[in-house]
């Protein structure tokens, strides 16, 4: 990461780790829209890295930097090994998931359930820091179940910070570990940005980033009055053109993407290169369906890609034709 004093830090704006969405193809696409935002991988469990095809999980495009990997796990030694692997592969940051409410990951003591064990999280952070020199950060909720008051969250942060974590990404909703689905846990518990702002006031030397319910540049700018950074999730996926404003309005840098059509042309070139390596178009094209959201003919664009990209012989020309079809109906 570039820590030059005349460049705003990448954590000022980041895109959340999102299972089944923020894979390396999606991240390459986002990087065509913003060069400054910090990108995160999908959550990767320690078991997947230590017992599975680790190269598949760690692979990325060099253009994706600055890039952080999010790990899921609770065994300090396993997390330490994975943090070392992440540094060896060139990642800029390792993030520990203490926010996912899924029943599936709870069974492995992964995600939000770890908020009930701050001492264990502190031990994990300590071991990870000893295993690598890149930053170790933690993403968590404001609370879980009935443990959702501000002092409980502050105690969690205080304990983990004492182990050497200086950056906390706070999803400003609590998580119900029983009774709500992961989707409901992103929508039903009310947002509480005040808790996150209070955390920054109480711990001014920590980097505090707010996540949850953020979907406009104006909202991001307002939240940045109280915290160090904002992280968005679904808006980046459903309305990716939103990201084309980030560099100019949040980092005082020239916009990277002059037009949606320019982005499609660049991404089509990337997709064709990947197809020639044996990858399928539909694995990549699904990430761009929202690029023309709100534009006349956007439905035609989405329909053509959805109908044609999954054909075994599909090439990147499918994307360019989708744009042309949309323009004909303009």
C-alpha positions as CSV (number, residue, x, y, z in Angstrom):
1,X,0.0,0.0,0.0
2,X,1.2,3.5,-0.7
3,X,1.6,5.4,2.6
4,X,2.9,8.6,1.0
5,X,1.6,11.6,3.0
6,X,0.1,13.3,-0.1
7,X,-2.1,10.3,-1.0
8,X,-5.2,9.5,0.9
9,X,-5.0,5.9,2.4
10,X,-7.0,3.3,0.5
11,X,-9.0,2.4,3.5
12,X,-10.9,5.7,3.1
13,X,-13.1,3.7,0.7
14,X,-13.2,0.0,0.3
15,X,-15.4,-2.7,-1.2
16,X,-16.5,-5.4,1.1
17,X,-15.7,-9.1,0.8
18,X,-18.8,-10.8,-0.6
19,X,-19.2,-14.5,-0.9
20,X,-19.9,-15.7,-4.5
21,X,-19.5,-12.2,-5.8
22,X,-16.1,-10.6,-5.2
23,X,-14.0,-13.1,-7.0
24,X,-10.9,-12.1,-9.0
25,X,-12.9,-11.4,-12.2
26,X,-15.3,-9.1,-10.4
27,X,-12.4,-7.3,-8.7
28,X,-10.7,-6.8,-12.1
29,X,-13.9,-5.3,-13.3
30,X,-14.1,-3.0,-10.3
31,X,-10.5,-1.9,-10.8
32,X,-11.5,-0.5,-14.2
33,X,-13.9,1.9,-12.4
34,X,-11.6,3.0,-9.5
35,X,-7.9,2.7,-9.0
36,X,-8.0,4.0,-5.4
37,X,-10.5,1.8,-3.6
38,X,-9.2,-1.0,-1.4
39,X,-10.6,-4.3,-2.7
40,X,-11.2,-7.5,-0.6
41,X,-11.4,-11.1,-1.6
42,X,-14.3,-13.3,-0.8
43,X,-13.8,-14.9,2.6
44,X,-11.4,-17.9,2.4
45,X,-11.4,-20.4,5.3
46,X,-8.2,-21.6,6.7
47,X,-9.2,-25.1,5.9
48,X,-9.5,-24.2,2.2
49,X,-6.0,-22.8,2.1
50,X,-4.3,-25.4,4.2
51,X,-6.1,-28.5,2.9
52,X,-7.5,-27.5,-0.4
53,X,-6.4,-26.0,-3.8
54,X,-4.7,-23.0,-2.2
55,X,-3.5,-21.6,-5.6
56,X,-7.1,-21.3,-6.8
57,X,-8.1,-19.4,-3.7
58,X,-5.0,-17.1,-3.6
59,X,-4.9,-16.3,-7.3
60,X,-5.5,-12.7,-8.4
61,X,-4.6,-10.2,-11.1
62,X,-1.8,-7.8,-10.3
63,X,-4.1,-4.9,-11.4
64,X,-6.2,-5.5,-8.3
65,X,-3.8,-3.9,-5.8
66,X,-4.4,-2.5,-3.2
67,X,-5.9,-5.9,-2.3
68,X,-6.8,-7.5,1.0
69,X,-7.6,-11.1,1.7
70,X,-10.3,-12.0,4.2
71,X,-9.7,-15.2,6.2
72,X,-12.3,-17.2,8.1
73,X,-11.1,-19.3,11.0
74,X,-10.5,-19.4,14.8
75,X,-7.4,-21.5,15.3
76,X,-4.5,-19.1,15.9
77,X,-1.9,-21.4,14.4
78,X,-3.9,-22.1,11.2
79,X,-4.6,-18.4,10.8
80,X,-1.0,-17.5,11.3
81,X,0.1,-20.0,8.5
82,X,-2.5,-18.5,6.2
83,X,-1.5,-15.0,6.9
84,X,2.1,-15.9,6.0
85,X,0.9,-17.4,2.8
86,X,-1.1,-14.3,2.0
87,X,2.0,-12.2,2.5
88,X,4.1,-14.5,0.3
89,X,1.5,-14.2,-2.5
90,X,1.7,-10.4,-2.3
91,X,-1.5,-9.4,-0.6
92,X,-1.5,-5.9,1.0
93,X,-3.6,-6.8,4.1
94,X,-5.1,-9.8,5.9
95,X,-8.6,-9.3,7.4
96,X,-10.2,-11.7,10.0
97,X,-13.9,-12.3,9.6
98,X,-15.7,-11.7,12.9
99,X,-19.0,-10.6,11.3
100,X,-20.5,-13.3,9.2
101,X,-23.7,-14.7,10.8
102,X,-24.2,-17.8,8.6
103,X,-25.1,-21.0,10.5
104,X,-22.6,-22.9,8.2
105,X,-19.6,-20.8,9.4
106,X,-20.8,-20.7,13.0
107,X,-20.3,-24.4,13.2
108,X,-16.6,-23.9,12.5
109,X,-16.4,-21.0,14.9
110,X,-16.0,-18.6,12.1
111,X,-17.5,-15.1,11.7
112,X,-19.7,-13.2,14.1
113,X,-19.8,-15.9,16.7
114,X,-16.2,-14.9,17.5
115,X,-17.4,-11.6,19.0
116,X,-18.4,-13.7,22.1
117,X,-14.7,-14.6,22.5
118,X,-12.6,-11.5,22.3
119,X,-9.6,-13.1,24.0
120,X,-9.5,-15.8,21.3
121,X,-9.7,-13.2,18.6
122,X,-6.9,-11.3,20.3
123,X,-4.8,-14.5,20.3
124,X,-5.5,-15.0,16.6
125,X,-4.5,-11.5,15.8
126,X,-1.3,-11.8,17.8
127,X,-0.3,-15.1,16.1
128,X,-1.1,-13.6,12.6
129,X,1.0,-10.5,13.3
130,X,3.9,-12.6,14.4
131,X,3.7,-14.6,11.1
132,X,3.7,-11.7,8.7
133,X,4.5,-8.0,8.3
134,X,1.5,-6.8,6.4
135,X,-1.5,-5.3,8.4
136,X,-3.9,-7.5,10.2
137,X,-7.4,-6.1,10.4
138,X,-10.7,-7.3,11.9
139,X,-14.2,-6.9,10.5
140,X,-17.0,-7.3,13.0
141,X,-20.6,-6.3,13.9
142,X,-21.7,-3.9,16.6
143,X,-22.9,-6.9,18.5
144,X,-24.5,-10.3,18.5
145,X,-27.9,-11.5,19.8
146,X,-28.6,-9.7,23.1
147,X,-25.0,-8.6,23.5
148,X,-25.5,-5.5,21.5
149,X,-24.8,-2.5,23.7
150,X,-21.9,-0.1,23.0
151,X,-19.7,-1.2,26.1
152,X,-19.7,-4.8,24.9
153,X,-18.4,-3.7,21.4
154,X,-15.9,-1.4,23.0
155,X,-14.6,-4.1,25.2
156,X,-14.2,-6.4,22.2
157,X,-12.3,-3.7,20.3
158,X,-10.1,-2.8,23.3
159,X,-9.1,-6.5,23.8
160,X,-8.3,-7.1,20.2
161,X,-6.5,-3.8,19.8
162,X,-4.2,-4.7,22.7
163,X,-3.0,-7.7,20.7
164,X,-1.9,-5.4,17.9
165,X,-4.8,-4.8,15.6
166,X,-5.1,-1.1,14.7
167,X,-7.9,-1.2,12.1
168,X,-11.5,-2.3,12.7
169,X,-14.2,-2.5,10.0
170,X,-17.5,-2.3,11.7
171,X,-20.7,-3.5,10.1
172,X,-23.1,-1.1,11.9
173,X,-25.7,-3.8,12.6
174,X,-25.8,-6.5,15.2
175,X,-26.1,-10.1,14.1
176,X,-28.7,-12.5,15.2
177,X,-27.0,-15.8,15.2
178,X,-30.2,-17.8,15.4
179,X,-33.5,-17.1,13.6
180,X,-32.3,-14.8,10.8
181,X,-30.7,-15.8,7.5
182,X,-27.5,-14.1,6.3
183,X,-29.6,-12.0,3.9
184,X,-31.9,-10.9,6.7
185,X,-28.9,-10.1,8.9
186,X,-27.9,-7.6,6.3
187,X,-31.3,-5.9,6.3
188,X,-33.4,-6.5,9.4
189,X,-31.3,-5.4,12.4
190,X,-31.3,-1.6,12.4
191,X,-28.2,0.4,11.4
192,X,-26.4,2.2,14.2
193,X,-23.8,4.5,12.8
194,X,-23.6,6.4,16.1
195,X,-21.9,3.4,17.8
196,X,-19.2,3.4,15.1
197,X,-18.6,7.1,15.4
198,X,-18.5,6.8,19.2
199,X,-15.9,4.0,18.8
200,X,-13.7,6.4,16.8
201,X,-14.1,9.1,19.4
202,X,-13.2,6.7,22.2
203,X,-10.2,5.1,20.3
204,X,-8.9,8.0,18.3
205,X,-5.6,6.2,17.5
206,X,-7.4,3.3,15.8
207,X,-8.5,3.2,12.2
208,X,-12.3,2.8,12.3
209,X,-14.2,2.0,9.1
210,X,-17.9,1.8,8.8
211,X,-19.9,-0.7,6.7
212,X,-23.6,-1.3,6.2
213,X,-26.3,0.4,4.2
214,X,-24.0,2.8,2.3
215,X,-25.1,3.4,-1.2
216,X,-24.2,7.0,-2.3
217,X,-21.1,9.2,-2.5
218,X,-22.9,11.8,-0.5
219,X,-23.7,9.4,2.3
220,X,-20.0,8.3,2.2
221,X,-18.8,11.8,2.5
222,X,-21.1,12.5,5.5
223,X,-19.9,9.4,7.3
224,X,-16.3,10.3,6.7
225,X,-16.8,13.3,9.0
226,X,-16.9,10.9,11.9
227,X,-14.8,7.8,10.9
228,X,-11.6,7.1,8.9
229,X,-13.2,5.1,6.1
230,X,-16.3,3.6,4.5
231,X,-16.9,0.2,3.1
232,X,-19.7,-0.6,0.7
233,X,-21.0,-4.0,-0.4
234,X,-24.0,-4.7,-2.5
235,X,-24.2,-1.3,-4.1
236,X,-20.8,-1.9,-5.8
237,X,-22.2,-5.1,-7.3
238,X,-25.7,-4.0,-8.2
239,X,-24.8,-0.5,-9.4
240,X,-21.1,-0.7,-10.3
241,X,-21.1,2.6,-12.2
242,X,-21.3,4.2,-8.7
243,X,-17.6,3.4,-8.3
244,X,-16.6,5.7,-11.2
245,X,-17.2,8.7,-8.9
246,X,-15.0,7.4,-6.1
247,X,-11.6,8.5,-7.2
248,X,-12.6,12.1,-8.0
249,X,-15.0,12.7,-5.1
250,X,-13.3,10.8,-2.3
251,X,-9.6,10.8,-3.2
252,X,-9.3,14.0,-5.2
253,X,-8.0,12.1,-8.2
254,X,-9.1,12.1,-11.8
255,X,-11.9,9.7,-12.6
256,X,-10.6,6.5,-14.1
257,X,-13.6,5.5,-16.3
258,X,-14.7,8.1,-18.9
259,X,-17.8,6.1,-19.9
260,X,-19.5,2.8,-19.4
261,X,-18.8,1.8,-23.0
262,X,-15.1,2.3,-22.3
263,X,-15.2,0.0,-19.3
264,X,-17.0,-2.7,-21.3
265,X,-14.4,-2.5,-24.1
266,X,-11.6,-3.0,-21.5
267,X,-13.4,-5.8,-19.7
268,X,-14.2,-7.6,-22.9
269,X,-10.5,-7.7,-23.7
270,X,-9.8,-9.1,-20.3
271,X,-12.6,-11.7,-20.7
272,X,-11.2,-12.8,-24.1
273,X,-7.8,-13.4,-22.6
274,X,-9.3,-15.4,-19.8
275,X,-11.4,-17.5,-22.3
276,X,-8.2,-18.3,-24.2
277,X,-6.8,-19.7,-20.9
278,X,-9.8,-22.0,-20.6
279,X,-12.2,-20.0,-18.5
280,X,-15.9,-19.6,-19.4
281,X,-17.5,-16.2,-20.2
282,X,-20.5,-16.6,-17.9
283,X,-18.2,-16.8,-14.9
284,X,-17.0,-13.3,-15.7
285,X,-20.0,-11.7,-17.4
286,X,-22.3,-12.1,-14.4
287,X,-20.5,-9.4,-12.6
288,X,-21.3,-6.6,-15.0
289,X,-25.0,-7.0,-15.4
290,X,-25.7,-3.9,-13.4
291,X,-23.3,-1.6,-15.2
292,X,-26.0,0.2,-17.2
293,X,-28.5,0.3,-14.3
294,X,-31.0,3.1,-14.9
295,X,-29.9,3.6,-18.5
296,X,-32.3,3.2,-21.4
297,X,-32.0,-0.3,-22.8
298,X,-30.3,-1.7,-19.8
299,X,-32.8,-4.6,-19.8
300,X,-31.7,-5.5,-23.3
301,X,-28.1,-5.5,-22.3
302,X,-28.7,-7.8,-19.3
303,X,-31.0,-10.2,-21.3
304,X,-28.5,-10.7,-24.1
305,X,-25.6,-11.5,-21.8
306,X,-27.8,-13.8,-19.6
307,X,-29.0,-15.7,-22.6
308,X,-25.7,-16.0,-24.5
309,X,-22.8,-15.9,-22.1
310,X,-23.4,-19.4,-20.8
311,X,-23.0,-21.1,-24.2
312,X,-19.8,-23.3,-24.2
313,X,-18.4,-21.4,-27.2
314,X,-19.3,-17.9,-26.0
315,X,-16.6,-15.2,-26.6
316,X,-16.2,-11.7,-25.3
317,X,-18.0,-10.5,-28.4
318,X,-21.2,-11.3,-26.5
319,X,-20.5,-8.3,-24.2
320,X,-19.9,-5.9,-27.1
321,X,-23.0,-7.1,-29.0
322,X,-25.1,-6.5,-25.8
323,X,-24.0,-2.9,-25.9
324,X,-24.8,-2.5,-29.6
325,X,-28.2,-4.1,-29.1
326,X,-28.9,-1.6,-26.3
327,X,-27.8,1.3,-28.5
328,X,-30.1,0.3,-31.3
329,X,-33.1,0.8,-29.0
330,X,-31.8,4.1,-27.7
